[in-house]
Amino acid sequence: MNITKLTAHEIRDGYKNKAFTVKDVVEAFYKNIDEKDGDIKAYITLCKDNALKEADEKQSIIDGAISNGTFDELPLLYAIPIAIKDNMNTLGVKTTCASKMLENFVSPYDATVIKKIKEEGAIILGKVNMDEFAMGGSCENSAFFATKNPYDLTRVPGGSSGGSSAAVAGDLAPIALGSDTGGSIREPASLCGIVGLKPTYGLVSRYGLVAFASSLDQIGPMSKDVKDAAILLNAIVGHDEMDSTSANIEKKDYTKALINDVKGIRIGIPKEFYGEGLQEEVRVALEKAKDKYKELGAEIVEVSLPFTKYALPTYYVLACAEASSNLGRFDGIRYGYRTQNYESLKDIYKNSRSEGFGKEVKRRILLGTYVLSAGYYDAYYKKAQKVRTAIKEGFDKVFTECDVILTPTCPTTAWKIGAKTENPLEMYLMDLYTVPVNIAGIPGISIPCGKDNDGMPIGMQLLAKHFNEEVLLRTAYTYEMNKEV
């Protein structure tokens, strides 16, 4: 049995059946990391000593629970290894955001999501790579190294949660946490052939997540299958007084939504998402998925989202403006990187930020500062906020016509490393189908739906109205259960 190929729920079943121990599982993943991560480069920091210590402690709890018949009462993530994107503060562990600015920063506290998964008994394997400060779509913008796609090491894994997706796809972790500002969970999930879920904005606390764009950022699960996504979502949701944008709604059990049935569900196909620029193999895979849903009893409805053509420029105005503000705290004074080359206070600020930030981060700070500046605020930022409202209202209207929207996740499959780095606009276009979701604050999930002629994964995106993750999970789960292998 290859333990590292198992899903989180299969690992749990193995514990219950005494097929292996917690130490067997943790050691199997670290063995895989030792053998494969030199090529994939998913991990920045490993937590091996602590993970092995926890494995022994948790095994004794599991043994006791099995002997007295209470194993099923243990949390579903108990003793399950997990990888964490390196922009979530983790007590006593480096939280670098893949940036020289935070290269040696050790977090003094746990983000709320980290606290929650620890309470569930999950074992953190380590912190994984990302585009610096979550700014990028390929995981090439890390200050340390580029992560590679496990399906083809010459290609990108997507970003910014590229380390999370590569860790799961490469069998270096069964599940992972990512963050999604404009598609950073769903796009790498699509390119690496895994499941990635961006929850409704406010469903999961952002406390302890190093901010990129505060009105867009959301933490979510990345996994091998839909069931694991639901289990991990259960663990991290909930109102948090430490996050003023956290939604105070009744907690649900999302595993109850895993029903293999889409009869009566109306699936909307937005014509604007199937136009020019869509790779033909992606189009064909989406057509097959649509036909499969029809065959399974879903109602297919053509819908229109005309404002989404403005989503990309709107997103980059809003995201860069918020990034400019959020990254102002990294000034070389309080914490993080400080230049050794200065003669005045002004030099410290200027040189620390010039040397500590990478090219893409500086580009977005400059864009954001520009659109917020006097004389341009009304022309850009204020106008973008109005378009944001129109995009949200467009989705609200469409969800009166359908329950779920089906779109591609990414216009293409994974591209070659370096192919788009010299043309930022070409890279930004890869977010075409994902950024409207963050602008509107609705939930979205990417699930595998085929491969291209080179064997690279294709992902499809399902969207639902606010706080309706259940219909997303049900629709995704049904496809997963019935798709052609």
C-alpha positions in Angstrom: 0.0 0.0 0.0 1.3 3.4 -1.0 0.1 5.6 2.0 0.9 8.9 0.2 -1.6 8.1 -2.6 -4.5 8.0 0.0 -7.0 10.7 0.6 -7.4 12.1 4.2 -10.6 10.1 4.8 -8.8 6.9 3.5 -6.0 7.6 6.0 -8.5 7.9 8.8 -10.1 4.5 7.7 -6.6 3.0 7.8 -6.1 4.2 11.4 -9.4 2.7 12.4 -8.6 -0.7 10.7 -5.1 -0.7 12.2 -3.7 -0.9 8.6 -0.9 1.5 9.7 0.1 3.8 12.5 0.3 7.6 12.6 4.1 7.4 12.6 3.9 5.2 9.4 1.9 7.9 7.7 4.0 10.9 8.8 7.2 9.0 7.9 5.8 8.0 4.5 5.1 11.6 3.6 8.5 12.8 4.8 10.2 10.0 2.8 8.3 11.2 -0.3 9.3 14.8 0.4 13.0 13.7 0.7 12.8 11.8 -2.6 10.6 14.1 -4.7 10.6 17.6 -3.3 14.1 18.3 -4.5 12.5 18.4 -8.0 9.0 19.7 -7.2 10.1 22.3 -4.6 6.8 22.6 -2.8 8.1 23.1 0.8 9.9 26.2 2.2 9.9 25.0 5.8 9.4 21.5 7.3 8.1 20.8 10.8 9.5 17.2 10.9 10.6 17.0 14.6 7.3 18.3 15.9 5.2 16.2 13.4 7.0 13.0 14.5 6.5 13.8 18.2 2.8 14.5 17.6 2.5 11.2 15.7 3.5 9.2 18.8 1.2 11.2 21.0 -1.8 10.9 18.7 -1.2 7.2 18.2 -1.7 6.5 21.9 -5.0 8.5 21.8 -6.1 6.5 18.7 -5.2 3.2 20.3 -7.3 4.1 23.4 -10.2 5.2 21.3 -10.2 2.0 19.3 -10.0 -0.2 22.4 -12.9 1.6 24.1 -15.0 2.0 20.9 -14.9 5.8 20.7 -12.7 6.2 17.6 -15.6 7.6 15.6 -15.9 10.4 18.1 -12.4 11.7 17.2 -12.4 14.7 14.8 -12.3 13.8 11.1 -8.9 15.4 10.7 -7.4 13.7 13.7 -3.7 12.8 13.0 -4.1 13.7 9.3 -1.0 15.4 7.8 -1.5 18.8 6.2 0.6 21.4 4.3 0.1 25.1 5.0 0.6 28.0 2.5 3.3 30.2 3.9 1.2 33.3 4.4 -0.7 31.9 7.4 0.9 32.7 10.7 2.0 29.5 12.6 3.2 29.8 16.1 7.0 29.2 16.4 7.4 28.5 12.7 8.7 30.7 9.9 6.0 32.6 8.0 7.9 34.0 5.1 5.2 34.8 2.4 8.0 33.5 0.1 9.6 36.9 0.4 13.0 38.2 1.3 11.1 40.8 3.4 10.0 38.0 5.8 12.7 35.5 5.2 13.5 35.0 8.9 10.2 36.0 10.5 9.0 33.5 13.1 5.4 34.0 13.9 4.5 34.7 17.6 0.9 33.4 17.2 -1.4 31.1 15.3 -3.8 32.3 12.6 -7.4 31.3 13.4 -7.4 28.6 10.7 -4.2 27.1 12.2 -5.6 27.1 15.7 -8.7 25.4 14.3 -6.9 22.6 12.5 -4.7 22.0 15.6 -7.8 21.7 17.7 -9.0 19.1 15.2 -5.8 17.2 15.7 -4.2 17.7 12.2 -0.4 17.3 12.0 1.4 20.2 10.1 4.0 18.8 7.8 5.4 22.2 6.9 4.9 25.5 5.2 4.7 25.5 1.4 5.9 27.9 -1.4 3.8 30.6 -3.1 4.1 33.6 -5.2 5.6 36.4 -3.0 2.8 37.9 -0.8 0.3 35.8 -2.9 0.9 38.0 -6.0 1.1 35.9 -9.1 -0.5 33.0 -11.0 2.4 30.6 -11.5 4.4 30.2 -8.3 7.5 31.7 -10.1 7.4 34.9 -8.1 8.8 33.3 -4.9 11.9 34.9 -3.6 13.4 31.5 -2.9 12.6 29.2 -5.9 9.9 28.3 -8.4 7.6 25.4 -7.6 7.1 22.9 -10.5 4.0 21.0 -11.6 4.2 17.3 -10.5 2.7 16.2 -13.8 5.5 17.9 -15.8 8.5 19.5 -14.1 9.0 21.8 -17.0 5.6 23.5 -16.3 4.1 25.8 -13.7 1.8 24.5 -10.9 -0.3 27.7 -11.0 -0.4 30.3 -8.2 -0.3 31.8 -5.9 -1.0 28.6 -3.9 1.3 26.7 -6.2 3.1 25.0 -3.3 -0.2 23.8 -1.8 -1.4 22.4 -5.1 2.0 20.8 -6.0 2.2 19.2 -2.5 -1.2 17.5 -2.8 -0.8 16.6 -6.5 2.7 15.3 -5.9 1.7 13.1 -2.9 3.7 15.3 -0.5 0.6 15.9 1.6 -2.9 14.5 1.5 -4.5 18.0 2.0 -3.4 21.6 2.2 -4.6 25.1 3.0 -4.4 27.8 0.3 -5.6 31.4 0.1 -7.5 32.8 -2.8 -7.6 36.6 -3.8 -8.3 36.3 -7.5 -8.2 32.5 -8.2 -5.1 31.5 -6.2 -6.7 28.3 -4.9 -8.8 27.3 -8.0 -6.3 28.1 -10.7 -3.4 25.9 -9.3 -6.0 23.2 -8.4 -7.0 23.2 -12.1 -3.4 23.1 -13.4 -2.4 20.3 -10.9 -5.5 18.2 -11.3 -6.8 18.5 -7.7 -9.8 20.0 -5.9 -9.7 23.6 -4.7 -12.5 25.4 -2.9 -12.7 29.2 -2.4 -15.4 29.7 0.3 -17.8 32.6 0.4 -16.0 35.8 1.6 -16.4 35.9 5.4 -17.1 32.2 5.9 -13.5 31.5 7.0 -11.6 33.9 9.3 -8.7 35.8 7.8 -7.2 36.6 11.2 -3.5 35.7 10.9 -3.5 35.5 7.1 -0.9 38.0 5.9 -3.0 40.4 3.9 -2.8 41.0 0.2 -6.2 42.5 -0.6 -8.4 42.4 2.5 -11.8 42.6 0.7 -10.9 39.7 -1.6 -8.7 37.3 0.3 -10.2 34.0 1.5 -8.6 30.8 2.9 -9.8 27.5 1.6 -9.1 23.7 1.3 -7.1 22.0 -1.4 -7.4 18.2 -1.6 -7.4 15.0 -3.8 -11.2 14.7 -3.8 -14.4 16.6 -2.9 -15.0 14.7 0.3 -11.7 15.9 1.8 -12.5 19.4 0.7 -15.8 19.2 2.7 -14.0 17.7 5.7 -11.4 20.4 5.8 -13.9 23.2 5.2 -15.9 21.9 8.2 -12.7 22.4 10.3 -11.9 25.9 9.4 -15.3 27.7 9.1 -16.9 29.7 11.9 -17.4 33.2 13.3 -14.3 34.8 14.6 -14.4 38.0 16.7 -10.8 38.7 15.7 -11.9 39.3 12.1 -14.4 42.1 11.6 -15.4 40.6 8.2 -16.2 37.2 9.6 -19.8 36.2 9.0 -21.8 35.2 12.1 -23.9 32.4 10.6 -24.9 29.0 11.9 -22.2 26.4 11.4 -23.1 23.6 9.0 -21.8 20.0 8.4 -20.7 20.2 4.7 -20.1 16.4 4.5 -23.9 16.1 4.6 -24.0 17.8 1.2 -22.0 14.9 -0.4 -25.0 13.4 -2.2 -24.6 11.7 -5.5 -27.6 13.3 -7.2 -28.0 16.5 -9.3 -31.6 15.9 -10.4 -33.5 19.2 -10.4 -30.3 21.3 -10.1 -30.2 24.1 -12.7 -26.7 24.6 -14.1 -26.0 27.9 -15.8 -23.6 28.1 -18.7 -22.5 31.8 -19.2 -21.8 32.5 -22.8 -19.1 35.1 -21.9 -16.9 32.4 -20.4 -16.6 30.3 -23.5 -15.3 32.9 -26.0 -11.9 33.7 -27.6 -8.7 32.6 -25.8 -10.1 29.3 -24.5 -7.9 26.3 -25.3 -9.8 23.9 -27.5 -9.1 20.9 -25.3 -10.5 22.8 -22.3 -13.6 23.7 -24.3 -14.1 20.0 -25.3 -13.7 18.8 -21.7 -16.2 21.4 -20.4 -18.7 20.3 -23.1 -18.4 16.7 -22.0 -18.9 17.7 -18.3 -22.0 19.7 -19.3 -23.3 16.6 -21.2 -22.6 14.4 -18.2 -24.6 16.7 -15.9 -27.5 16.6 -18.4 -27.3 12.8 -18.5 -27.4 12.7 -14.7 -30.6 14.8 -14.6 -29.4 18.3 -14.1 -31.1 21.1 -16.1 -28.7 23.1 -18.3 -29.6 26.8 -18.7 -27.7 29.3 -20.9 -27.1 32.5 -18.9 -25.3 35.8 -19.4 -22.9 37.7 -17.2 -22.1 40.8 -19.4 -20.3 42.7 -16.7 -17.6 40.1 -16.2 -15.7 41.5 -19.2 -14.8 44.3 -16.8 -13.8 42.0 -14.0 -10.1 41.8 -14.8 -9.3 45.5 -14.8 -11.6 46.1 -11.8 -9.8 43.4 -9.9 -6.3 44.8 -10.6 -7.4 48.3 -9.6 -8.9 47.1 -6.3 -6.4 44.4 -5.4 -3.4 46.6 -6.1 -4.9 49.5 -4.2 -5.4 47.3 -1.2 -2.0 45.7 -1.6 -0.4 49.1 -1.6 -2.1 49.9 1.7 -1.5 46.5 3.4 2.2 46.3 2.4 2.9 49.7 3.9 3.7 48.0 7.2 6.8 46.4 5.8 9.1 49.4 6.2 12.3 48.0 7.6 11.6 49.4 11.1 9.3 47.2 13.1 10.0 43.7 11.8 11.1 41.9 8.6 14.0 42.8 6.3 16.1 45.9 7.0 18.7 47.2 4.6 22.3 47.4 5.7 22.8 50.3 3.3 21.5 53.6 4.8 22.5 57.0 6.0 19.1 58.3 7.0 15.6 57.2 8.0 14.4 57.8 4.5 17.2 55.5 3.2 16.0 52.7 5.6 12.4 52.9 4.2 13.4 53.2 0.6 16.3 50.6 0.5 14.5 48.1 2.8 11.5 48.0 0.5 13.5 48.1 -2.7 15.7 45.2 -1.6 13.1 43.3 0.3 10.3 43.1 -2.3 10.4 41.3 -5.6 9.5 42.7 -9.0 5.9 41.7 -9.1 5.1 43.0 -5.6 6.7 46.3 -6.4 4.7 46.5 -9.7 1.5 46.1 -7.8 2.4 48.5 -5.0 3.2 51.1 -7.7 -0.1 50.5 -9.5 -2.1 50.6 -6.2 -0.4 53.8 -5.0 -1.2 55.4 -8.4 -4.9 54.6 -8.4 -5.2 55.8 -4.8 -3.4 59.1 -5.5 -5.0 62.5 -5.6 -6.5 63.2 -9.0 -6.8 59.5 -9.9 -8.9 58.1 -7.0 -12.2 58.9 -8.6 -11.1 57.9 -12.1 -9.9 54.5 -11.1 -10.6 53.2 -7.5 -14.0 54.8 -7.0 -15.1 53.7 -10.5 -13.8 50.1 -9.9 -15.9 50.0 -6.7 -19.0 50.9 -8.7 -18.2 48.2 -11.3 -17.7 45.7 -8.4 -21.3 46.4 -7.3 -22.5 45.8 -10.9 -20.7 42.5 -11.1 -22.1 41.3 -7.8 -25.6 42.3 -8.9 -25.1 40.5 -12.2 -24.3 37.3 -10.3 -27.3 37.8 -8.0 -29.6 38.1 -11.1 -28.2 35.0 -12.7 -28.7 33.0 -9.5 -32.4 33.6 -9.9 -32.2 31.6 -13.1 -29.9 28.8 -12.0 -28.5 27.1 -8.8 -24.9 26.6 -10.0 -22.7 28.2 -12.8 -20.3 26.0 -14.7 -17.3 27.6 -16.3 -13.6 26.8 -17.1 -11.3 27.4 -14.2 -8.4 28.6 -16.4 -8.3 29.4 -20.1 -5.4 26.9 -20.7 -3.7 24.0 -19.1 -0.3 24.5 -17.3 2.3 26.4 -19.4 6.0 26.1 -19.5 8.0 27.7 -16.7 9.2 31.2 -17.9 6.7 31.4 -20.8 4.7 34.3 -19.4 7.1 35.9 -16.9 8.2 38.7 -19.3 4.6 39.6 -20.1 2.6 40.4 -16.9 -0.6 41.1 -18.9 -0.5 37.7 -20.4 -0.1 36.2 -17.0 -3.0 38.3 -15.6 -5.3 36.9 -18.3 -5.0 33.5 -16.8 -7.3 34.9 -14.0 -10.0 35.8 -16.4 -12.6 33.2 -15.1 -11.7 33.3 -11.4 -11.4 37.0 -10.5 -15.2 37.8 -10.9 -15.8 35.3 -8.1 -13.7 37.2 -5.6 -15.1 40.5 -6.7 -18.6 39.3 -6.0 -17.6 37.4 -2.8 -19.3 34.2 -3.9 -18.0 30.6 -3.4 -16.3 28.6 -6.2 -14.7 25.2 -6.5 -12.4 23.8 -9.2 -12.5 20.0 -9.8 -10.6 17.9 -12.4 -12.6 17.2 -15.6 -10.0 15.7 -18.0 -6.6 16.1 -19.5 -5.2 17.7 -22.7 -3.3 16.0 -25.4 0.0 16.3 -23.4 -1.6 14.6 -20.3 -1.9 17.9 -18.4 -5.0 18.3 -16.1 -8.0 20.4 -17.0 -10.2 21.9 -14.3 -13.8 23.1 -14.3 -15.2 25.7 -12.0 -18.6 25.6 -10.3 -20.0 28.7 -8.7 -22.9 29.3 -6.3 -24.6 32.2 -4.5 -23.3 33.5 -1.2 -23.0 30.8 1.6 -24.4 28.1 -0.6 -21.3 25.8 -0.4 -23.6 22.8 0.0 -24.9 22.9 -3.6 -21.4 23.4 -4.9 -20.1 20.4 -3.0 -23.1 18.3 -4.0 -22.7 19.2 -7.7 -19.0 18.6 -7.7 -19.3 15.3 -5.7 -21.9 14.0 -8.2 -19.6 14.7 -11.2 -16.6 13.1 -9.4 -18.6 10.0 -8.6 -19.8 9.6 -12.2 -17.0 10.9 -14.4 -15.2 8.7 -16.8 -11.9 7.6 -15.4 
